[in-house]
Amino acid sequence: MSMSMNVLEANALGKRYGGTWALRECSLQLPAGHVVALIGPNGAGKTTLLNLAVGLAAPSAGGVTVLGGAPAGSPAALDGIAFVAQDTPLYKNVTVADMIYITRSLNRRFDQAYAQARLEDLGIPPRRKAGKLSGGQQAQLALTLALARRPRLLVLDEPVAMLDPIARHDFMATVQAAAAADGVSVLLSSHVLTELQRVASYLVLLACGQVRLAGRIDDLLAASSQPSLEELALSYLRETPAEVAR
Ligand code: ATP
């Protein structure tokens, strides 16, 4: 994949639920080759944007393309994107080995050797039922299944929210390794700013359904008086009116 291509382009993208715009006039170009951190207060529209990007929701206004121009949800888009939704959905009564089998049978490009090797490295037993794994192991299993599809874009919605600090760190290390070694572009939403600081190179900050800040983190920090991503983000988040920050 060319590093100059955009993995996501949104043009005046909007999503309305009833009378409320969950996302409004969102225009973004996310270049390939980054770990993009999507942050913003509860209800800012992060999940809405991710669902539009992966084709799980249809826009009410504007449009979104991925991987250099493929319409979200088109076969080319689905083929190149792996998505892990917010609460790490796994079949709880199914063993790890069967999860691999199911995922492989649903995806024509699935690297079973990679999946098995990674789970062995992580010490996740193949015979264990997914529901009996720890939260950190479940998250790692979902991530492994996503990466084994060999996506060009990995989309993760709040992947570490339920994890303890060590599991968070390990999870993000895997994401970072995939981005560095395999050139996977990553778009992930999270509230855990300290973890993002280590792995993210690009930031999108949403508030009240609108993009408040977007760019390379190096550039954003150089242009601001803030010493870190965490403090830069907090300074923007604090400007969000309380009634919509919830
Ligand atoms: P959080 O950090 O809490 O996960 P978020 O930034 O992901 O929040 P969204 O889940 O995208 O925010 O929600 C944005 C807005 O859209 C919220 O006001 C939410 O209540 C509303 N919304 C989201 N999905 C729906 C839906 N299916 N029906 C109605 N309203 C919705």
py3Dmol code that shows the C-alpha trace and the ligand (Angstrom):
import py3Dmol

protein = """\
ATOM      1  CA  MET A   1       0.000   0.000   0.000  1.00  0.00           C
ATOM      2  CA  SER A   2       1.311   3.416  -0.889  1.00  0.00           C
ATOM      3  CA  MET A   3       2.132   5.452   2.186  1.00  0.00           C
ATOM      4  CA  SER A   4       0.714   8.536   0.481  1.00  0.00           C
ATOM      5  CA  MET A   5      -2.784   7.064   0.210  1.00  0.00           C
ATOM      6  CA  ASN A   6      -5.479   7.972   2.675  1.00  0.00           C
ATOM      7  CA  VAL A   7      -6.870   5.070   4.673  1.00  0.00           C
ATOM      8  CA  LEU A   8      -9.943   7.164   5.420  1.00  0.00           C
ATOM      9  CA  GLU A   9     -11.511  10.203   3.809  1.00  0.00           C
ATOM     10  CA  ALA A  10     -14.674  11.749   5.181  1.00  0.00           C
ATOM     11  CA  ASN A  11     -16.382  14.561   3.333  1.00  0.00           C
ATOM     12  CA  ALA A  12     -18.993  16.556   5.221  1.00  0.00           C
ATOM     13  CA  LEU A  13     -19.923  13.233   6.786  1.00  0.00           C
ATOM     14  CA  GLY A  14     -22.924  13.292   9.089  1.00  0.00           C
ATOM     15  CA  LYS A  15     -25.073  10.834  11.020  1.00  0.00           C
ATOM     16  CA  ARG A  16     -28.367  11.763  12.593  1.00  0.00           C
ATOM     17  CA  TYR A  17     -30.360   9.703  15.074  1.00  0.00           C
ATOM     18  CA  GLY A  18     -33.861  11.189  15.225  1.00  0.00           C
ATOM     19  CA  GLY A  19     -33.372  14.899  15.694  1.00  0.00           C
ATOM     20  CA  THR A  20     -29.803  14.656  16.992  1.00  0.00           C
ATOM     21  CA  TRP A  21     -26.637  14.748  14.943  1.00  0.00           C
ATOM     22  CA  ALA A  22     -24.257  12.152  16.431  1.00  0.00           C
ATOM     23  CA  LEU A  23     -21.697  13.299  13.858  1.00  0.00           C
ATOM     24  CA  ARG A  24     -21.908  16.492  11.851  1.00  0.00           C
ATOM     25  CA  GLU A  25     -19.971  18.029   8.954  1.00  0.00           C
ATOM     26  CA  CYS A  26     -17.036  15.729   9.565  1.00  0.00           C
ATOM     27  CA  SER A  27     -14.251  16.167   7.007  1.00  0.00           C
ATOM     28  CA  LEU A  28     -11.042  14.219   7.533  1.00  0.00           C
ATOM     29  CA  GLN A  29      -8.162  12.733   5.579  1.00  0.00           C
ATOM     30  CA  LEU A  30      -6.218  10.087   7.480  1.00  0.00           C
ATOM     31  CA  PRO A  31      -2.923   9.191   5.778  1.00  0.00           C
ATOM     32  CA  ALA A  32      -1.758   5.564   5.689  1.00  0.00           C
ATOM     33  CA  GLY A  33       1.020   4.350   7.950  1.00  0.00           C
ATOM     34  CA  HIS A  34      -0.190   5.819  11.224  1.00  0.00           C
ATOM     35  CA  VAL A  35      -1.673   4.675  14.471  1.00  0.00           C
ATOM     36  CA  VAL A  36      -4.522   7.177  14.657  1.00  0.00           C
ATOM     37  CA  ALA A  37      -5.948   7.933  18.089  1.00  0.00           C
ATOM     38  CA  LEU A  38      -9.614   8.931  18.061  1.00  0.00           C
ATOM     39  CA  ILE A  39     -10.494  10.658  21.292  1.00  0.00           C
ATOM     40  CA  GLY A  40     -13.319  12.734  22.714  1.00  0.00           C
ATOM     41  CA  PRO A  41     -15.767  12.821  25.618  1.00  0.00           C
ATOM     42  CA  ASN A  42     -18.553  10.254  26.049  1.00  0.00           C
ATOM     43  CA  GLY A  43     -21.096  10.784  23.324  1.00  0.00           C
ATOM     44  CA  ALA A  44     -18.701  12.770  21.108  1.00  0.00           C
ATOM     45  CA  GLY A  45     -19.417  10.523  18.131  1.00  0.00           C
ATOM     46  CA  LYS A  46     -16.382   8.234  18.116  1.00  0.00           C
ATOM     47  CA  THR A  47     -18.294   4.956  17.766  1.00  0.00           C
ATOM     48  CA  THR A  48     -20.555   6.600  15.193  1.00  0.00           C
ATOM     49  CA  LEU A  49     -17.560   7.613  13.065  1.00  0.00           C
ATOM     50  CA  LEU A  50     -15.982   4.149  13.339  1.00  0.00           C
ATOM     51  CA  ASN A  51     -19.260   2.420  12.446  1.00  0.00           C
ATOM     52  CA  LEU A  52     -19.620   4.655   9.379  1.00  0.00           C
ATOM     53  CA  ALA A  53     -16.009   3.947   8.380  1.00  0.00           C
ATOM     54  CA  VAL A  54     -16.450   0.169   8.527  1.00  0.00           C
ATOM     55  CA  GLY A  55     -19.842   0.248   6.818  1.00  0.00           C
ATOM     56  CA  LEU A  56     -21.948  -0.796   9.816  1.00  0.00           C
ATOM     57  CA  ALA A  57     -23.975   2.417   9.578  1.00  0.00           C
ATOM     58  CA  ALA A  58     -25.039   4.513   6.598  1.00  0.00           C
ATOM     59  CA  PRO A  59     -24.388   8.278   6.525  1.00  0.00           C
ATOM     60  CA  SER A  60     -27.260  10.749   6.840  1.00  0.00           C
ATOM     61  CA  ALA A  61     -25.128  13.314   5.003  1.00  0.00           C
ATOM     62  CA  GLY A  62     -21.853  13.428   3.120  1.00  0.00           C
ATOM     63  CA  GLY A  63     -19.715  10.367   2.518  1.00  0.00           C
ATOM     64  CA  VAL A  64     -16.786   8.292   3.634  1.00  0.00           C
ATOM     65  CA  THR A  65     -14.281   6.230   1.677  1.00  0.00           C
ATOM     66  CA  VAL A  66     -11.470   4.002   2.898  1.00  0.00           C
ATOM     67  CA  LEU A  67      -8.200   2.541   1.608  1.00  0.00           C
ATOM     68  CA  GLY A  68      -7.695   5.025  -1.176  1.00  0.00           C
ATOM     69  CA  GLY A  69     -11.268   5.610  -2.304  1.00  0.00           C
ATOM     70  CA  ALA A  70     -13.298   2.448  -1.670  1.00  0.00           C
ATOM     71  CA  PRO A  71     -16.795   3.315  -0.431  1.00  0.00           C
ATOM     72  CA  ALA A  72     -17.244   2.235   3.199  1.00  0.00           C
ATOM     73  CA  GLY A  73     -18.921  -1.170   3.306  1.00  0.00           C
ATOM     74  CA  SER A  74     -18.023  -2.064  -0.318  1.00  0.00           C
ATOM     75  CA  PRO A  75     -16.416  -5.460  -0.959  1.00  0.00           C
ATOM     76  CA  ALA A  76     -12.971  -3.860  -1.441  1.00  0.00           C
ATOM     77  CA  ALA A  77     -13.364  -1.975   1.833  1.00  0.00           C
ATOM     78  CA  LEU A  78     -14.558  -5.020   3.777  1.00  0.00           C
ATOM     79  CA  ASP A  79     -11.695  -7.073   2.400  1.00  0.00           C
ATOM     80  CA  GLY A  80      -9.029  -4.664   3.604  1.00  0.00           C
ATOM     81  CA  ILE A  81     -10.412  -3.677   7.007  1.00  0.00           C
ATOM     82  CA  ALA A  82     -10.565  -5.612  10.256  1.00  0.00           C
ATOM     83  CA  PHE A  83     -12.817  -4.193  12.959  1.00  0.00           C
ATOM     84  CA  VAL A  84     -12.993  -5.036  16.640  1.00  0.00           C
ATOM     85  CA  ALA A  85     -16.130  -3.544  18.169  1.00  0.00           C
ATOM     86  CA  GLN A  86     -16.410  -1.982  21.601  1.00  0.00           C
ATOM     87  CA  ASP A  87     -17.072  -4.937  23.911  1.00  0.00           C
ATOM     88  CA  THR A  88     -14.812  -7.513  22.230  1.00  0.00           C
ATOM     89  CA  PRO A  89     -17.622  -9.714  20.957  1.00  0.00           C
ATOM     90  CA  LEU A  90     -16.649 -13.378  21.121  1.00  0.00           C
ATOM     91  CA  TYR A  91     -18.746 -16.508  21.273  1.00  0.00           C
ATOM     92  CA  LYS A  92     -18.330 -17.232  24.979  1.00  0.00           C
ATOM     93  CA  ASN A  93     -19.117 -20.962  24.782  1.00  0.00           C
ATOM     94  CA  VAL A  94     -16.798 -21.628  21.881  1.00  0.00           C
ATOM     95  CA  THR A  95     -13.190 -22.713  22.365  1.00  0.00           C
ATOM     96  CA  VAL A  96     -10.273 -20.629  21.168  1.00  0.00           C
ATOM     97  CA  ALA A  97      -9.476 -23.264  18.518  1.00  0.00           C
ATOM     98  CA  ASP A  98     -13.066 -23.166  17.257  1.00  0.00           C
ATOM     99  CA  MET A  99     -13.015 -19.346  17.177  1.00  0.00           C
ATOM    100  CA  ILE A 100     -10.023 -19.631  14.842  1.00  0.00           C
ATOM    101  CA  TYR A 101     -11.850 -22.211  12.748  1.00  0.00           C
ATOM    102  CA  ILE A 102     -15.003 -20.076  12.501  1.00  0.00           C
ATOM    103  CA  THR A 103     -13.102 -16.919  11.635  1.00  0.00           C
ATOM    104  CA  ARG A 104     -11.061 -18.741   9.029  1.00  0.00           C
ATOM    105  CA  SER A 105     -14.148 -20.145   7.364  1.00  0.00           C
ATOM    106  CA  LEU A 106     -15.663 -16.644   7.160  1.00  0.00           C
ATOM    107  CA  ASN A 107     -12.591 -15.020   5.627  1.00  0.00           C
ATOM    108  CA  ARG A 108     -10.933 -16.096   2.445  1.00  0.00           C
ATOM    109  CA  ARG A 109      -7.662 -14.502   3.525  1.00  0.00           C
ATOM    110  CA  PHE A 110      -6.900 -15.763   7.027  1.00  0.00           C
ATOM    111  CA  ASP A 111      -3.416 -16.526   8.286  1.00  0.00           C
ATOM    112  CA  GLN A 112      -4.014 -19.478  10.573  1.00  0.00           C
ATOM    113  CA  ALA A 113      -0.320 -20.091  11.268  1.00  0.00           C
ATOM    114  CA  TYR A 114       0.035 -16.484  12.431  1.00  0.00           C
ATOM    115  CA  ALA A 115      -3.031 -16.758  14.686  1.00  0.00           C
ATOM    116  CA  GLN A 116      -1.874 -19.999  16.284  1.00  0.00           C
ATOM    117  CA  ALA A 117       1.683 -18.773  16.810  1.00  0.00           C
ATOM    118  CA  ARG A 118       0.496 -15.546  18.418  1.00  0.00           C
ATOM    119  CA  LEU A 119      -1.896 -17.299  20.782  1.00  0.00           C
ATOM    120  CA  GLU A 120       0.855 -19.710  21.779  1.00  0.00           C
ATOM    121  CA  ASP A 121       3.213 -16.779  22.462  1.00  0.00           C
ATOM    122  CA  LEU A 122       0.493 -15.255  24.623  1.00  0.00           C
ATOM    123  CA  GLY A 123      -0.053 -18.506  26.491  1.00  0.00           C
ATOM    124  CA  ILE A 124      -3.719 -18.671  25.492  1.00  0.00           C
ATOM    125  CA  PRO A 125      -4.804 -22.333  25.538  1.00  0.00           C
ATOM    126  CA  PRO A 126      -6.622 -23.440  22.358  1.00  0.00           C
ATOM    127  CA  ARG A 127      -9.012 -25.749  24.260  1.00  0.00           C
ATOM    128  CA  ARG A 128     -10.225 -23.034  26.627  1.00  0.00           C
ATOM    129  CA  LYS A 129     -13.681 -21.543  26.028  1.00  0.00           C
ATOM    130  CA  ALA A 130     -13.499 -17.883  25.032  1.00  0.00           C
ATOM    131  CA  GLY A 131     -15.780 -16.936  27.932  1.00  0.00           C
ATOM    132  CA  LYS A 132     -13.351 -18.464  30.443  1.00  0.00           C
ATOM    133  CA  LEU A 133     -10.403 -16.363  29.311  1.00  0.00           C
ATOM    134  CA  SER A 134      -9.436 -13.286  31.295  1.00  0.00           C
ATOM    135  CA  GLY A 135     -10.520  -9.909  29.941  1.00  0.00           C
ATOM    136  CA  GLY A 136      -7.004  -9.261  28.704  1.00  0.00           C
ATOM    137  CA  GLN A 137      -6.834 -12.647  26.978  1.00  0.00           C
ATOM    138  CA  GLN A 138     -10.240 -12.097  25.353  1.00  0.00           C
ATOM    139  CA  ALA A 139      -9.068  -8.756  24.009  1.00  0.00           C
ATOM    140  CA  GLN A 140      -5.867 -10.351  22.711  1.00  0.00           C
ATOM    141  CA  LEU A 141      -7.863 -13.149  21.084  1.00  0.00           C
ATOM    142  CA  ALA A 142     -10.135 -10.657  19.301  1.00  0.00           C
ATOM    143  CA  LEU A 143      -7.077  -8.668  18.208  1.00  0.00           C
ATOM    144  CA  THR A 144      -5.308 -11.811  16.970  1.00  0.00           C
ATOM    145  CA  LEU A 145      -8.344 -12.878  14.927  1.00  0.00           C
ATOM    146  CA  ALA A 146      -8.508  -9.383  13.429  1.00  0.00           C
ATOM    147  CA  LEU A 147      -4.787  -9.252  12.582  1.00  0.00           C
ATOM    148  CA  ALA A 148      -4.820 -12.770  11.120  1.00  0.00           C
ATOM    149  CA  ARG A 149      -7.122 -11.457   8.414  1.00  0.00           C
ATOM    150  CA  ARG A 150      -4.063  -9.452   7.347  1.00  0.00           C
ATOM    151  CA  PRO A 151      -5.951  -6.165   7.083  1.00  0.00           C
ATOM    152  CA  ARG A 152      -4.474  -2.989   5.668  1.00  0.00           C
ATOM    153  CA  LEU A 153      -6.549  -0.991   8.148  1.00  0.00           C
ATOM    154  CA  LEU A 154      -7.293  -2.176  11.677  1.00  0.00           C
ATOM    155  CA  VAL A 155     -10.166  -0.375  13.408  1.00  0.00           C
ATOM    156  CA  LEU A 156     -10.550  -0.776  17.176  1.00  0.00           C
ATOM    157  CA  ASP A 157     -13.343   0.782  19.233  1.00  0.00           C
ATOM    158  CA  GLU A 158     -12.215   1.331  22.830  1.00  0.00           C
ATOM    159  CA  PRO A 159     -10.201  -1.871  22.940  1.00  0.00           C
ATOM    160  CA  VAL A 160      -8.594  -1.397  26.351  1.00  0.00           C
ATOM    161  CA  ALA A 161     -11.429   0.120  28.381  1.00  0.00           C
ATOM    162  CA  MET A 162     -11.980  -3.010  30.490  1.00  0.00           C
ATOM    163  CA  LEU A 163      -8.342  -4.042  30.852  1.00  0.00           C
ATOM    164  CA  ASP A 164      -5.944  -3.702  33.770  1.00  0.00           C
ATOM    165  CA  PRO A 165      -2.781  -1.635  33.235  1.00  0.00           C
ATOM    166  CA  ILE A 166      -0.562  -4.558  32.266  1.00  0.00           C
ATOM    167  CA  ALA A 167      -3.119  -6.041  29.887  1.00  0.00           C
ATOM    168  CA  ARG A 168      -3.563  -2.566  28.388  1.00  0.00           C
ATOM    169  CA  HIS A 169       0.135  -2.198  27.894  1.00  0.00           C
ATOM    170  CA  ASP A 170       0.475  -5.647  26.315  1.00  0.00           C
ATOM    171  CA  PHE A 171      -2.490  -5.062  24.029  1.00  0.00           C
ATOM    172  CA  MET A 172      -1.134  -1.751  22.800  1.00  0.00           C
ATOM    173  CA  ALA A 173       2.307  -3.284  22.319  1.00  0.00           C
ATOM    174  CA  THR A 174       0.723  -5.819  19.958  1.00  0.00           C
ATOM    175  CA  VAL A 175      -1.029  -3.052  18.057  1.00  0.00           C
ATOM    176  CA  GLN A 176       2.188  -1.111  17.793  1.00  0.00           C
ATOM    177  CA  ALA A 177       4.143  -4.171  16.635  1.00  0.00           C
ATOM    178  CA  ALA A 178       1.562  -4.881  13.921  1.00  0.00           C
ATOM    179  CA  ALA A 179       1.747  -1.294  12.751  1.00  0.00           C
ATOM    180  CA  ALA A 180       5.543  -1.291  12.725  1.00  0.00           C
ATOM    181  CA  ALA A 181       6.262  -4.771  11.362  1.00  0.00           C
ATOM    182  CA  ASP A 182       3.369  -5.358   8.989  1.00  0.00           C
ATOM    183  CA  GLY A 183       2.613  -1.770   7.965  1.00  0.00           C
ATOM    184  CA  VAL A 184      -0.978  -2.012   9.157  1.00  0.00           C
ATOM    185  CA  SER A 185      -2.642   1.376   9.546  1.00  0.00           C
ATOM    186  CA  VAL A 186      -4.599   1.590  12.774  1.00  0.00           C
ATOM    187  CA  LEU A 187      -7.568   3.714  13.826  1.00  0.00           C
ATOM    188  CA  LEU A 188      -8.505   3.288  17.457  1.00  0.00           C
ATOM    189  CA  SER A 189     -10.749   5.113  19.870  1.00  0.00           C
ATOM    190  CA  SER A 190      -9.839   5.295  23.501  1.00  0.00           C
ATOM    191  CA  HIS A 191     -10.187   7.298  26.685  1.00  0.00           C
ATOM    192  CA  VAL A 192      -6.844   6.058  27.983  1.00  0.00           C
ATOM    193  CA  LEU A 193      -4.632   8.955  26.985  1.00  0.00           C
ATOM    194  CA  THR A 194      -1.449   7.678  28.615  1.00  0.00           C
ATOM    195  CA  GLU A 195      -1.505   4.471  26.540  1.00  0.00           C
ATOM    196  CA  LEU A 196      -2.242   6.390  23.348  1.00  0.00           C
ATOM    197  CA  GLN A 197       0.711   8.649  23.943  1.00  0.00           C
ATOM    198  CA  ARG A 198       3.097   5.731  23.480  1.00  0.00           C
ATOM    199  CA  VAL A 199       1.645   4.287  20.308  1.00  0.00           C
ATOM    200  CA  ALA A 200      -0.262   6.954  18.400  1.00  0.00           C
ATOM    201  CA  SER A 201       1.312   9.181  15.762  1.00  0.00           C
ATOM    202  CA  TYR A 202      -1.862  10.893  14.568  1.00  0.00           C
ATOM    203  CA  LEU A 203      -4.722  12.406  16.533  1.00  0.00           C
ATOM    204  CA  VAL A 204      -8.392  13.064  15.821  1.00  0.00           C
ATOM    205  CA  LEU A 205     -10.258  14.828  18.595  1.00  0.00           C
ATOM    206  CA  LEU A 206     -14.050  14.839  18.413  1.00  0.00           C
ATOM    207  CA  ALA A 207     -16.406  16.858  20.566  1.00  0.00           C
ATOM    208  CA  CYS A 208     -20.158  17.254  20.159  1.00  0.00           C
ATOM    209  CA  GLY A 209     -20.130  15.319  16.904  1.00  0.00           C
ATOM    210  CA  GLN A 210     -17.549  17.556  15.280  1.00  0.00           C
ATOM    211  CA  VAL A 211     -13.826  17.316  14.575  1.00  0.00           C
ATOM    212  CA  ARG A 212     -12.081  19.768  16.875  1.00  0.00           C
ATOM    213  CA  LEU A 213      -8.488  18.857  16.103  1.00  0.00           C
ATOM    214  CA  ALA A 214      -6.771  16.524  13.640  1.00  0.00           C
ATOM    215  CA  GLY A 215      -3.191  16.058  12.572  1.00  0.00           C
ATOM    216  CA  ARG A 216       0.160  14.451  13.178  1.00  0.00           C
ATOM    217  CA  ILE A 217       0.836  14.486  16.899  1.00  0.00           C
ATOM    218  CA  ASP A 218       4.372  15.834  16.383  1.00  0.00           C
ATOM    219  CA  ASP A 219       2.990  18.766  14.405  1.00  0.00           C
ATOM    220  CA  LEU A 220       0.170  19.409  16.851  1.00  0.00           C
ATOM    221  CA  LEU A 221       2.559  19.422  19.807  1.00  0.00           C
ATOM    222  CA  ALA A 222       5.073  21.644  18.002  1.00  0.00           C
ATOM    223  CA  ALA A 223       2.291  24.154  17.270  1.00  0.00           C
ATOM    224  CA  SER A 224       0.952  24.169  20.833  1.00  0.00           C
ATOM    225  CA  SER A 225       2.389  25.091  24.199  1.00  0.00           C
ATOM    226  CA  GLN A 226       1.463  21.689  25.633  1.00  0.00           C
ATOM    227  CA  PRO A 227       4.219  19.243  26.578  1.00  0.00           C
ATOM    228  CA  SER A 228       2.389  15.995  25.843  1.00  0.00           C
ATOM    229  CA  LEU A 229      -0.496  14.467  23.949  1.00  0.00           C
ATOM    230  CA  GLU A 230      -2.320  13.970  27.237  1.00  0.00           C
ATOM    231  CA  GLU A 231      -2.101  17.638  28.170  1.00  0.00           C
ATOM    232  CA  LEU A 232      -2.900  18.808  24.650  1.00  0.00           C
ATOM    233  CA  ALA A 233      -5.996  16.596  24.603  1.00  0.00           C
ATOM    234  CA  LEU A 234      -7.086  17.694  28.063  1.00  0.00           C
ATOM    235  CA  SER A 235      -6.782  21.352  27.135  1.00  0.00           C
ATOM    236  CA  TYR A 236      -9.162  20.786  24.209  1.00  0.00           C
ATOM    237  CA  LEU A 237     -11.514  18.497  26.123  1.00  0.00           C
ATOM    238  CA  ARG A 238     -11.843  21.069  28.909  1.00  0.00           C
ATOM    239  CA  GLU A 239     -13.171  23.569  26.358  1.00  0.00           C
ATOM    240  CA  THR A 240     -16.110  21.256  25.680  1.00  0.00           C
ATOM    241  CA  PRO A 241     -19.293  22.605  27.295  1.00  0.00           C
ATOM    242  CA  ALA A 242     -20.310  20.608  30.344  1.00  0.00           C
ATOM    243  CA  GLU A 243     -23.857  19.858  29.174  1.00  0.00           C
ATOM    244  CA  VAL A 244     -22.614  17.925  26.174  1.00  0.00           C
ATOM    245  CA  ALA A 245     -19.528  16.462  27.852  1.00  0.00           C
ATOM    246  CA  ARG A 246     -21.718  14.491  30.256  1.00  0.00           C
TER     247      ARG A 246
END
"""
ligand_1 = """\
31
ATP
P -18.461 6.872 24.268
O -17.122 7.467 24.545
O -19.391 7.022 25.416
O -18.417 5.487 23.708
P -18.864 7.986 21.578
O -17.953 9.138 21.366
O -18.470 6.702 20.973
O -19.144 7.819 23.122
P -21.309 7.663 20.072
O -21.599 6.320 20.618
O -20.827 7.760 18.680
O -20.289 8.442 21.022
O -22.612 8.543 20.250
C -22.745 9.862 19.735
C -24.132 10.372 20.001
O -25.085 9.676 19.218
C -24.595 10.216 21.442
O -25.351 11.341 21.799
C -25.456 8.976 21.391
O -26.452 9.016 22.383
C -26.061 9.052 20.012
N -26.325 7.722 19.444
C -25.391 6.799 19.114
N -25.962 5.702 18.598
C -27.293 5.913 18.621
C -28.440 5.143 18.212
N -28.319 3.923 17.684
N -29.655 5.712 18.400
C -29.783 6.941 18.913
N -28.762 7.711 19.305
C -27.531 7.217 19.154
"""
view = py3Dmol.view(width=600, height=400)
view.addModel(protein, "pdb")
view.setStyle({"model": 0}, {"cartoon": {"style": "trace"}})
view.addModel(ligand_1, "xyz")
view.setStyle({"model": 1}, {"stick": {}})
view.zoomTo()
view.show()
